[in-house]
C-alpha cells in the first residue's frame, strides 16, 4: 500500500525528517540490544553444557508411563506448576502436536514455496509489467519520508520474523543435519530470542502503520471492478484505481485482520506469565503459525508486484516520487487529483541539494 500525506504549503517541516531518523536510530539500538541478549543466552548455555543433565528425570519404567497416561498417578507425576491439574501426558497436548506436525507445518511449507513457484512461473511466462507510454520526466509525490521510513522498518521486521519463524518450525530438518548439533544449538537459541523480542516491536509499529493508512484503503465501488478485471490483466483498457488499487487494499485488510490476530496470539505466547492456561497457549500457537505462514505466502506476491513485477513501483518507495506516466497507467483517479502538482527531475534534485523539503503539498483520492 502507498500513502500520499497532505502537506502544508512549503513542504514537510524539518521535524518530520528528524522523527524519521529518530525511528531508524531507535530500531538500530533495539536490534543491537536483541542481538546482545541472544548472544548472552547462548554463551550462558554453552558455559555449562551439563546444566540440563543435572535436572533430567531418572529412568521411568513402562508401567509408570502407563500410569501417567491414564491419569492414575500421584502428585509426583503431575505438572509442578501452581494450581495445575494436568498429567505429564494429556490428550490436549497430543491433539496440539498432531495438528501442528501433521497439518500446519507441511501445508504451511507448501503454501510458502508454492506461492514462490507460482510467482516465478508467472514471471517467466508473462514477464514484467512495463509502462506502455514513455516516461515524461514529470514526477509526483507518492510517499512522504515518514511513511517510507515506517514502511521499510515494518517490512524489515516482517522479513526477519518470517525467516526466524520458519527456522523455528522447519530448521531442525534442514540446518541441524547440515551443520550439526553444535551450530544448530547456537542458531536456534539466537533465532528464538530474535523472534520473541522483535515480535512486540513489529506489532506496535504495524498498528501505527495501519492507522496511518486507513483513509486510503476504504473500499470503493471501482475496487470491485478492479478485481473483476484482474487488476487490468483482463481486457485492453486500464482499470480505474485511486491512490490505492484493489489489490493494495486487499493486502491492507489482510494485515488489519489476520495480521492483528497473529500479533495478539504472539503476545499470548511471548508473555506466559499472565496465567493463561496450557490449552490457551496451544491454540495461540496454532493460530499464530497458520496466520503467519499465510501472510508470509501472500507477502511474496506483494513484494514481487512492488519490485520486480512492475516498472516504476519501487521508485515511489525508495525515492518518494513516481513518474506521471506510471501514475496515469496504474492510479488514474489519483493522478487526476494531483496532476497539477508535478515537478521536473531537476526541481526535485534542486530541492534535495538545497536542503529544503522535497515533498510538496498534495491531495489524494483512494
TILUM-115829 format. One record per residue (C-alpha): residue number from 1; residue in three letters; x, y, z. Coordinates in nm, 2 decimals, always signed. Layout:
<NUM "ALA" <X Y Z>>
...
//
This chain:
<1 "UNK" <+0.00 +0.00 +0.00>>
<2 "UNK" <+0.11 +0.35 -0.06>>
<3 "UNK" <+0.01 +0.68 +0.11>>
<4 "UNK" <+0.03 +1.04 +0.00>>
<5 "UNK" <+0.01 +1.26 +0.30>>
<6 "UNK" <-0.13 +1.61 +0.26>>
<7 "UNK" <+0.13 +1.87 +0.35>>
<8 "UNK" <+0.12 +2.24 +0.44>>
<9 "UNK" <+0.24 +2.49 +0.18>>
<10 "UNK" <+0.61 +2.50 +0.17>>
<11 "UNK" <+0.66 +2.13 +0.23>>
<12 "UNK" <+0.72 +1.90 +0.52>>
<13 "UNK" <+0.88 +2.05 +0.83>>
<14 "UNK" <+1.23 +1.95 +0.92>>
<15 "UNK" <+1.09 +1.79 +1.23>>
<16 "UNK" <+0.93 +1.52 +1.02>>
<17 "UNK" <+1.27 +1.42 +0.88>>
<18 "UNK" <+1.42 +1.43 +1.23>>
<19 "UNK" <+1.14 +1.20 +1.36>>
<20 "UNK" <+1.20 +0.95 +1.08>>
<21 "UNK" <+1.57 +0.95 +1.15>>
<22 "UNK" <+1.49 +0.90 +1.52>>
<23 "UNK" <+1.28 +0.59 +1.44>>
<24 "UNK" <+1.56 +0.45 +1.24>>
<25 "UNK" <+1.81 +0.51 +1.52>>
<26 "UNK" <+1.57 +0.35 +1.77>>
<27 "UNK" <+1.53 +0.04 +1.56>>
<28 "UNK" <+1.91 +0.00 +1.52>>
<29 "UNK" <+1.96 +0.03 +1.90>>
<30 "UNK" <+1.67 -0.22 +1.96>>
<31 "UNK" <+1.82 -0.46 +1.71>>
<32 "UNK" <+2.16 -0.44 +1.88>>
<33 "UNK" <+2.00 -0.50 +2.22>>
<34 "UNK" <+1.82 -0.81 +2.10>>
<35 "UNK" <+2.14 -0.95 +1.94>>
<36 "UNK" <+2.33 -0.89 +2.26>>
<37 "UNK" <+2.06 -1.07 +2.46>>
<38 "UNK" <+2.07 -1.36 +2.22>>
<39 "UNK" <+2.44 -1.40 +2.24>>
<40 "UNK" <+2.43 -1.37 +2.62>>
<41 "UNK" <+2.19 -1.65 +2.65>>
<42 "UNK" <+2.38 -1.87 +2.40>>
<43 "UNK" <+2.70 -1.81 +2.59>>
<44 "UNK" <+2.54 -1.89 +2.92>>
<45 "UNK" <+2.41 -2.22 +2.79>>
<46 "UNK" <+2.75 -2.31 +2.63>>
<47 "UNK" <+2.93 -2.22 +2.95>>
<48 "UNK" <+2.75 -2.50 +3.14>>
<49 "UNK" <+2.67 -2.78 +2.89>>
<50 "UNK" <+2.59 -3.02 +3.17>>
<51 "UNK" <+2.33 -2.79 +3.33>>
<52 "UNK" <+2.04 -2.96 +3.16>>
<53 "UNK" <+2.16 -3.31 +3.26>>
<54 "UNK" <+2.16 -3.21 +3.63>>
<55 "UNK" <+1.78 -3.17 +3.61>>
<56 "UNK" <+1.70 -3.46 +3.38>>
<57 "UNK" <+1.44 -3.71 +3.51>>
<58 "UNK" <+1.57 -4.05 +3.61>>
<59 "UNK" <+1.47 -4.36 +3.42>>
<60 "UNK" <+1.10 -4.42 +3.41>>
<61 "UNK" <+0.95 -4.76 +3.35>>
<62 "UNK" <+0.68 -4.85 +3.10>>
<63 "UNK" <+0.44 -4.92 +3.39>>
<64 "UNK" <+0.49 -4.57 +3.52>>
<65 "UNK" <+0.43 -4.41 +3.18>>
<66 "UNK" <+0.11 -4.61 +3.15>>
<67 "UNK" <+0.00 -4.47 +3.49>>
<68 "UNK" <+0.08 -4.12 +3.38>>
<69 "UNK" <-0.11 -4.15 +3.06>>
<70 "UNK" <-0.42 -4.30 +3.23>>
<71 "UNK" <-0.41 -4.03 +3.50>>
<72 "UNK" <-0.38 -4.28 +3.78>>
<73 "UNK" <-0.08 -4.10 +3.94>>
<74 "UNK" <+0.01 -3.92 +4.25>>
<75 "UNK" <+0.15 -3.56 +4.28>>
<76 "UNK" <+0.50 -3.68 +4.18>>
<77 "UNK" <+0.38 -3.75 +3.83>>
<78 "UNK" <+0.18 -3.43 +3.77>>
<79 "UNK" <+0.26 -3.08 +3.64>>
<80 "UNK" <+0.46 -2.89 +3.90>>
<81 "UNK" <+0.31 -2.55 +3.82>>
<82 "UNK" <+0.08 -2.39 +4.07>>
<83 "UNK" <-0.29 -2.50 +4.05>>
<84 "UNK" <-0.22 -2.73 +3.76>>
<85 "UNK" <-0.43 -3.05 +3.72>>
<86 "UNK" <-0.26 -3.17 +3.41>>
<87 "UNK" <-0.08 -3.50 +3.39>>
<88 "UNK" <+0.26 -3.51 +3.23>>
<89 "UNK" <+0.08 -3.67 +2.93>>
<90 "UNK" <-0.26 -3.53 +2.83>>
<91 "UNK" <-0.49 -3.55 +2.54>>
<92 "UNK" <-0.49 -3.18 +2.46>>
<93 "UNK" <-0.11 -3.18 +2.42>>
<94 "UNK" <-0.13 -3.48 +2.19>>
<95 "UNK" <-0.40 -3.30 +1.98>>
<96 "UNK" <-0.19 -2.99 +1.95>>
<97 "UNK" <+0.11 -3.18 +1.85>>
<98 "UNK" <-0.08 -3.37 +1.58>>
<99 "UNK" <-0.24 -3.05 +1.44>>
<100 "UNK" <+0.10 -2.87 +1.43>>
<101 "UNK" <+0.31 -3.15 +1.29>>
<102 "UNK" <+0.06 -3.32 +1.05>>
<103 "UNK" <-0.13 -3.02 +0.92>>
<104 "UNK" <+0.02 -2.68 +0.99>>
<105 "UNK" <+0.38 -2.75 +0.92>>
<106 "UNK" <+0.35 -2.94 +0.59>>
<107 "UNK" <+0.07 -2.73 +0.44>>
<108 "UNK" <+0.24 -2.41 +0.55>>
<109 "UNK" <+0.55 -2.51 +0.37>>
<110 "UNK" <+0.35 -2.60 +0.06>>
<111 "UNK" <+0.18 -2.26 +0.07>>
<112 "UNK" <+0.50 -2.05 +0.10>>
<113 "UNK" <+0.71 -2.24 -0.16>>
<114 "UNK" <+0.40 -2.30 -0.38>>
<115 "UNK" <+0.35 -1.92 -0.39>>
<116 "UNK" <+0.71 -1.87 -0.47>>
<117 "UNK" <+0.69 -2.12 -0.76>>
<118 "UNK" <+0.38 -1.96 -0.90>>
<119 "UNK" <+0.53 -1.62 -0.90>>
<120 "UNK" <+0.85 -1.75 -1.07>>
<121 "UNK" <+0.63 -1.93 -1.33>>
<122 "UNK" <+0.42 -1.61 -1.38>>
<123 "UNK" <+0.73 -1.40 -1.43>>
<124 "UNK" <+0.88 -1.64 -1.69>>
<125 "UNK" <+0.56 -1.67 -1.89>>
<126 "UNK" <+0.41 -1.32 -1.86>>
<127 "UNK" <+0.71 -1.11 -1.77>>
<128 "UNK" <+0.74 -0.77 -1.61>>
<129 "UNK" <+0.47 -0.51 -1.64>>
<130 "UNK" <+0.63 -0.24 -1.84>>
<131 "UNK" <+0.50 +0.11 -1.89>>
<132 "UNK" <+0.31 +0.14 -2.21>>
<133 "UNK" <+0.39 +0.51 -2.28>>
<134 "UNK" <+0.73 +0.67 -2.24>>
<135 "UNK" <+0.82 +0.85 -1.92>>
<136 "UNK" <+0.76 +1.22 -1.92>>
<137 "UNK" <+1.02 +1.32 -1.66>>
<138 "UNK" <+0.75 +1.49 -1.46>>
<139 "UNK" <+0.73 +1.35 -1.10>>
<140 "UNK" <+0.45 +1.32 -0.85>>
<141 "UNK" <+0.50 +1.27 -0.47>>
<142 "UNK" <+0.39 +0.91 -0.38>>
<143 "UNK" <+0.53 +0.85 -0.03>>
<144 "UNK" <+0.65 +1.10 +0.23>>
<145 "UNK" <+0.98 +1.05 +0.41>>
<146 "UNK" <+0.80 +0.95 +0.73>>
<147 "UNK" <+0.58 +0.69 +0.56>>
<148 "UNK" <+0.88 +0.54 +0.37>>
<149 "UNK" <+1.08 +0.51 +0.70>>
<150 "UNK" <+0.78 +0.34 +0.87>>
<151 "UNK" <+0.71 +0.11 +0.58>>
<152 "UNK" <+1.07 -0.01 +0.55>>
<153 "UNK" <+1.10 -0.06 +0.92>>
<154 "UNK" <+0.79 -0.27 +0.93>>
<155 "UNK" <+0.89 -0.46 +0.61>>
<156 "UNK" <+1.23 -0.54 +0.75>>
<157 "UNK" <+1.09 -0.67 +1.08>>
<158 "UNK" <+0.83 -0.88 +0.89>>
<159 "UNK" <+1.10 -1.05 +0.68>>
<160 "UNK" <+1.32 -1.12 +0.99>>
<161 "UNK" <+1.02 -1.26 +1.18>>
<162 "UNK" <+0.91 -1.47 +0.88>>
<163 "UNK" <+1.26 -1.62 +0.84>>
<164 "UNK" <+1.31 -1.68 +1.22>>
<165 "UNK" <+0.96 -1.83 +1.25>>
<166 "UNK" <+1.02 -2.07 +0.96>>
<167 "UNK" <+1.35 -2.16 +1.12>>
<168 "UNK" <+1.18 -2.24 +1.45>>
<169 "UNK" <+0.92 -2.45 +1.26>>
<170 "UNK" <+1.14 -2.63 +1.00>>
<171 "UNK" <+1.50 -2.55 +1.09>>
<172 "UNK" <+1.57 -2.88 +1.26>>
<173 "UNK" <+1.50 -3.07 +0.94>>
<174 "UNK" <+1.74 -2.85 +0.74>>
<175 "UNK" <+2.01 -2.68 +0.94>>
<176 "UNK" <+2.07 -2.95 +1.21>>
<177 "UNK" <+2.16 -3.22 +0.96>>
<178 "UNK" <+2.36 -2.97 +0.75>>
<179 "UNK" <+2.56 -2.80 +1.03>>
<180 "UNK" <+2.55 -3.05 +1.32>>
<181 "UNK" <+2.42 -3.01 +1.67>>
<182 "UNK" <+2.68 -2.75 +1.79>>
<183 "UNK" <+2.60 -2.49 +1.53>>
<184 "UNK" <+2.23 -2.57 +1.53>>
<185 "UNK" <+2.20 -2.52 +1.91>>
<186 "UNK" <+2.36 -2.17 +1.87>>
<187 "UNK" <+2.14 -2.09 +1.57>>
<188 "UNK" <+1.81 -2.19 +1.73>>
<189 "UNK" <+1.88 -2.02 +2.05>>
<190 "UNK" <+1.96 -1.69 +1.88>>
<191 "UNK" <+1.66 -1.73 +1.64>>
<192 "UNK" <+1.42 -1.78 +1.93>>
<193 "UNK" <+1.55 -1.46 +2.11>>
<194 "UNK" <+1.53 -1.26 +1.79>>
<195 "UNK" <+1.17 -1.37 +1.72>>
<196 "UNK" <+1.05 -1.32 +2.07>>
<197 "UNK" <+1.20 -0.97 +2.12>>
<198 "UNK" <+1.14 -0.83 +1.77>>
<199 "UNK" <+0.78 -0.96 +1.76>>
<200 "UNK" <+0.63 -0.70 +2.00>>
<201 "UNK" <+0.82 -0.41 +1.83>>
<202 "UNK" <+0.68 -0.53 +1.49>>
<203 "UNK" <+0.33 -0.54 +1.64>>
<204 "UNK" <+0.33 -0.19 +1.77>>
<205 "UNK" <+0.48 -0.04 +1.45>>
<206 "UNK" <+0.23 -0.23 +1.23>>
<207 "UNK" <-0.06 -0.09 +1.42>>
<208 "UNK" <+0.08 +0.26 +1.38>>
<209 "UNK" <+0.12 +0.20 +1.00>>
<210 "UNK" <-0.23 +0.06 +0.97>>
<211 "UNK" <-0.39 +0.36 +1.14>>
<212 "UNK" <-0.19 +0.60 +0.92>>
<213 "UNK" <-0.31 +0.42 +0.60>>
<214 "UNK" <-0.67 +0.35 +0.68>>
<215 "UNK" <-0.82 +0.66 +0.49>>
<216 "UNK" <-0.66 +0.55 +0.17>>
<217 "UNK" <-0.78 +0.19 +0.20>>
<218 "UNK" <-1.16 +0.23 +0.24>>
<219 "UNK" <-1.31 +0.00 -0.02>>
<220 "UNK" <-1.48 +0.18 -0.31>>
<221 "UNK" <-1.71 +0.06 -0.60>>
<222 "UNK" <-1.42 +0.08 -0.85>>
<223 "UNK" <-1.22 -0.16 -0.65>>
<224 "UNK" <-1.47 -0.44 -0.72>>
<225 "UNK" <-1.43 -0.36 -1.10>>
<226 "UNK" <-1.05 -0.38 -1.04>>
<227 "UNK" <-1.09 -0.74 -0.91>>
<228 "UNK" <-1.32 -0.84 -1.19>>
<229 "UNK" <-1.07 -0.72 -1.45>>
<230 "UNK" <-0.78 -0.90 -1.27>>
<231 "UNK" <-0.61 -0.57 -1.20>>
<232 "UNK" <-0.61 -0.49 -1.57>>
<233 "UNK" <-0.50 -0.83 -1.70>>
<234 "UNK" <-0.85 -0.90 -1.84>>
<235 "UNK" <-0.94 -0.67 -2.13>>
<236 "UNK" <-0.74 -0.40 -2.30>>
<237 "UNK" <-0.84 -0.10 -2.10>>
<238 "UNK" <-0.67 +0.03 -1.79>>
<239 "UNK" <-0.87 -0.03 -1.47>>
<240 "UNK" <-0.97 +0.27 -1.25>>
<241 "UNK" <-0.78 +0.30 -0.93>>
<242 "UNK" <-0.74 +0.57 -0.67>>
<243 "UNK" <-0.43 +0.62 -0.46>>
<244 "UNK" <-0.45 +0.25 -0.35>>
<245 "UNK" <-0.59 +0.00 -0.60>>
<246 "UNK" <-0.80 -0.31 -0.51>>
<247 "UNK" <-0.50 -0.54 -0.46>>
<248 "UNK" <-0.33 -0.30 -0.23>>
<249 "UNK" <-0.65 -0.26 -0.03>>
<250 "UNK" <-0.69 -0.63 +0.00>>
<251 "UNK" <-0.33 -0.66 +0.14>>
<252 "UNK" <-0.40 -0.38 +0.38>>
<253 "UNK" <-0.72 -0.55 +0.52>>
<254 "UNK" <-0.54 -0.89 +0.55>>
<255 "UNK" <-0.28 -0.72 +0.76>>
<256 "UNK" <-0.55 -0.54 +0.96>>
<257 "UNK" <-0.73 -0.87 +1.04>>
<258 "UNK" <-0.51 -1.17 +1.01>>
<259 "UNK" <-0.20 -0.96 +1.10>>
<260 "UNK" <-0.36 -0.83 +1.42>>
<261 "UNK" <-0.46 -1.19 +1.50>>
<262 "UNK" <-0.10 -1.30 +1.46>>
<263 "UNK" <+0.02 -1.02 +1.68>>
<264 "UNK" <-0.24 -1.10 +1.95>>
<265 "UNK" <-0.15 -1.47 +1.95>>
<266 "UNK" <+0.22 -1.38 +1.96>>
<267 "UNK" <+0.17 -1.17 +2.27>>
<268 "UNK" <-0.01 -1.46 +2.44>>
<269 "UNK" <+0.29 -1.68 +2.36>>
<270 "UNK" <+0.55 -1.42 +2.44>>
<271 "UNK" <+0.42 -1.34 +2.79>>
<272 "UNK" <+0.31 -1.67 +2.96>>
<273 "UNK" <+0.32 -1.50 +3.30>>
<274 "UNK" <-0.04 -1.38 +3.28>>
<275 "UNK" <-0.19 -1.71 +3.40>>
<276 "UNK" <-0.32 -1.82 +3.06>>
<277 "UNK" <-0.38 -2.20 +3.06>>
<278 "UNK" <-0.18 -2.46 +2.87>>
<279 "UNK" <-0.48 -2.51 +2.63>>
<280 "UNK" <-0.48 -2.13 +2.56>>
<281 "UNK" <-0.11 -2.14 +2.48>>
<282 "UNK" <-0.16 -2.44 +2.25>>
<283 "UNK" <-0.44 -2.28 +2.05>>
<284 "UNK" <-0.25 -1.95 +2.03>>
<285 "UNK" <+0.04 -2.14 +1.88>>
<286 "UNK" <-0.18 -2.29 +1.61>>
<287 "UNK" <-0.34 -1.96 +1.53>>
<288 "UNK" <-0.01 -1.78 +1.52>>
<289 "UNK" <+0.15 -2.04 +1.29>>
<290 "UNK" <-0.14 -2.06 +1.05>>
<291 "UNK" <-0.18 -1.68 +1.02>>
<292 "UNK" <+0.19 -1.61 +1.00>>
<293 "UNK" <+0.25 -1.87 +0.73>>
<294 "UNK" <-0.05 -1.75 +0.53>>
<295 "UNK" <+0.07 -1.39 +0.54>>
<296 "UNK" <+0.42 -1.49 +0.45>>
<297 "UNK" <+0.30 -1.67 +0.14>>
<298 "UNK" <+0.08 -1.38 +0.03>>
<299 "UNK" <+0.35 -1.12 +0.11>>
<300 "UNK" <+0.56 -1.28 -0.17>>
<301 "UNK" <+0.31 -1.16 -0.42>>
<302 "UNK" <+0.31 -0.81 -0.27>>
<303 "UNK" <+0.69 -0.80 -0.28>>
<304 "UNK" <+0.70 -0.92 -0.64>>
<305 "UNK" <+0.45 -0.67 -0.77>>
<306 "UNK" <+0.62 -0.38 -0.58>>
<307 "UNK" <+0.97 -0.46 -0.70>>
<308 "UNK" <+1.05 -0.69 -1.00>>
<309 "UNK" <+0.70 -0.73 -1.13>>
<310 "UNK" <+0.60 -0.36 -1.21>>
<311 "UNK" <+0.82 -0.10 -1.37>>
<312 "UNK" <+0.84 +0.22 -1.16>>
<313 "UNK" <+0.66 +0.09 -0.85>>
<314 "UNK" <+0.98 +0.06 -0.63>>
<315 "UNK" <+1.08 +0.41 -0.72>>
<316 "UNK" <+0.79 +0.56 -0.51>>
<317 "UNK" <+0.90 +0.36 -0.21>>
<318 "UNK" <+1.27 +0.44 -0.24>>
<319 "UNK" <+1.27 +0.80 -0.37>>
<320 "UNK" <+0.92 +0.91 -0.28>>
<321 "UNK" <+0.83 +1.01 -0.63>>
<322 "UNK" <+0.68 +0.84 -0.94>>
<323 "UNK" <+0.67 +0.94 -1.30>>
<324 "UNK" <+0.33 +1.08 -1.41>>
<325 "UNK" <+0.31 +0.81 -1.68>>
<326 "UNK" <+0.32 +0.54 -1.41>>
<327 "UNK" <+0.05 +0.73 -1.22>>
<328 "UNK" <-0.17 +0.76 -1.52>>
<329 "UNK" <-0.15 +0.39 -1.60>>
<330 "UNK" <-0.18 +0.24 -1.25>>
<331 "UNK" <-0.37 +0.50 -1.04>>
<332 "UNK" <-0.55 +0.72 -1.29>>
<333 "UNK" <-0.81 +0.85 -1.04>>
<334 "UNK" <-0.54 +0.97 -0.81>>
<335 "UNK" <-0.35 +1.12 -1.10>>
<336 "UNK" <-0.64 +1.34 -1.19>>
<337 "UNK" <-0.64 +1.48 -0.84>>
<338 "UNK" <-0.27 +1.57 -0.83>>
<339 "UNK" <-0.16 +1.61 -1.19>>
<340 "UNK" <-0.12 +1.99 -1.14>>
<341 "UNK" <+0.15 +1.92 -0.87>>
<342 "UNK" <+0.41 +1.76 -1.09>>
<343 "UNK" <+0.78 +1.85 -1.06>>
<344 "UNK" <+1.06 +1.81 -1.30>>
<345 "UNK" <+1.35 +1.59 -1.21>>
<346 "UNK" <+1.57 +1.90 -1.19>>
<347 "UNK" <+1.33 +2.07 -0.95>>
<348 "UNK" <+1.33 +1.76 -0.72>>
<349 "UNK" <+1.71 +1.74 -0.73>>
<350 "UNK" <+1.74 +2.11 -0.65>>
<351 "UNK" <+1.51 +2.08 -0.35>>
<352 "UNK" <+1.72 +1.80 -0.21>>
<353 "UNK" <+2.05 +1.96 -0.28>>
<354 "UNK" <+1.94 +2.29 -0.12>>
<355 "UNK" <+1.84 +2.11 +0.20>>
<356 "UNK" <+1.48 +2.21 +0.17>>
<357 "UNK" <+1.18 +1.99 +0.17>>
<358 "UNK" <+1.13 +1.77 -0.14>>
<359 "UNK" <+0.78 +1.69 -0.05>>
<360 "UNK" <+0.52 +1.95 -0.17>>
<361 "UNK" <+0.16 +1.95 -0.07>>
<362 "UNK" <-0.08 +1.71 -0.25>>
<363 "UNK" <-0.44 +1.59 -0.24>>
<364 "UNK" <-0.55 +1.24 -0.30>>
<365 "UNK" <-0.84 +1.00 -0.36>>
<366 "UNK" <-0.85 +0.64 -0.26>>
//
